[in-house]
Amino acid sequence: MKIARFFLLLACLVPVVAEAKQDKPNIVWIVSEDNSAKWLRIYSPGGAPMPTVERLAKNGLVFNHAFSCAPVCSVARSTIISGCYAPRTGAQYHRKQATVPMPDGLKMFPFYLRKNGYHTTNNSKEDYNFHPADKRGVWDASSRKASYKNRKPGQPFFHVQNFGTTHEGQTFGDPLKFQLKTDPAKVKLAAYHPDTPIFRRSYAHYLDKHMAVDAQMGAFVKQLEKDNLLDDTFIFYYGDHGGVMPGSKGYANESGLRIPMVVSIPKNWQHLAPASPGTRVDGFVEFVDLSATVLNLAGIEIPATIDGKPFLGKGVSLPELNKRDQSFGYADRFDEKYDLVRTLRKGDFRYSRNYQPFNFDGLYNEYRYKQTPFSQWRELYLAGKLNAAQQQFFKSRPAETLYDLSADP
């Protein structure tokens, strides 16, 4: 009799367990601001130790060649939200004089998630160059209070969590007064930067900011764990574009465009990953691919007008992914600084076309020059105290450049 009751109870429990399993994965983006890949230890020996990111990498994939397409916030984020290269939509200018419409027949991609039952939230930076009306139906909430916790029971969610601790504005001030954890004497300066206490302390301060943002991200991931969500949640970590020492953010080069990208793969959705946890992927991925990837993970048809292609989900294999070897980039006006650059990274080579070579890289920009090392760099140039590599930032550029990054990183 007791055995019969046991099996009856077991039979009653089985449907409950089956209903508890989600039919779609959750997707979380953790975004830090103004980060080149080289500032993280998982990409460069001199980079900051970031244990939270490293744990995500251990449970997922590290993308060795991830690119933001644009080296500044609004253009990069407009690329992400549309899934389109910004010059195609007219959204390639930073600090817009006017907004532009989304392409005909295309919505900001969270719209498609929401239409298919996802709870969509953004906390909180948007910075899109598109008409405000194009945001209708995109987010259930987009604010500093936006949370995945407000969804319906069992509802899958897409949540974006932004952290500004490494943003350029955090580097303003007198570097000689910064309280530092990193030893300035041990930082490795770029060959084009002058070796001064101001530059060394600015580097050290920026590395400290990486460790600080990692702790913030760790607290957020811990909350996901407390909410018992890790087994069903893809966690993306990436920087919103490169940065932030002088000559990186705002410039369509490796420092401005190559970003960290790590994706933690949840236990219940391993079949949607092209490789096992702990794999480093050499194939190129770029910001136009993010929307297609999220839609593919969610099992939603990708609009034909999106420029990107998925790097996770059904139909993606590691051999095919590792064959991808090119990324497109662009830099136009940033605030009052004029420029017009198009660049293609193909394998180890980066080709750039400078359509305004007379507008040298060091052209004055009020916001950029709030960084003390920016101002010092210019002062040293005017005083004739820089070597040839350090001077180039303040000189006209060739109309075309081609770099072999295997020999000249």
Helices and strands as residue ranges (DSSP letters): H 2-20, E 26-32, G 37-39, H 51-58, E 60-67, H 73-82, H 86-89, H 110-115, E 119-123, G 132-135, E 141-142, G 148-150, E 157-163, G 168-171, G 175-177, G 184-186, H 197-226, G 230-232, E 233-239, H 254-257, E 258-259, E 261-264, G 267-272, E 279-286, H 288-297, H 318-323, E 326-331, E 341-346, E 349-354, G 368-370, H 372-382, H 388-391, G 392-394, E 400-404
